[in-house]
Amino acid sequence: MKQKYTCSDYRQEMILVGLINRLKDPDLKESERLVIEEQVKRLKADMGMD
C-alpha cells in the first residue's frame, strides 16, 4: 500500500531544499556549514533518504 504524502512530508522537503541551498553560499562560515550539514543528515535520515 502506498503511503500518503502529507503536509509534514512537504514541509520536511522544503526545509531540506532550503538547507542544501544555504550550503551553496560561498560566504557561509565553516562552523555554520558543519551545523547545517548535520541538520541535512538528520533530516534525510528522518525522511528515509539515507
C-alpha positions, 0 to 999 in steps of 0.5 A, a space after each residue: 500500500 502506498 503511503 500518503 504524502 502529507 503536509 509534514 512530508 512537504 514541509 520536511 522537503 522544503 526545509 531540506 531544499 532550503 538547507 542544501 541551498 544555504 550550503 551553496 553560499 560561498 560566504 557561509 562560515 565553516 562552523 555554520 556549514 558543519 551545523 547545517 550539514 548535520 541538520 541535512 543528515 538528520 533530516 534525510 535520515 528522518 525522511 528515509 533518504 539515507 
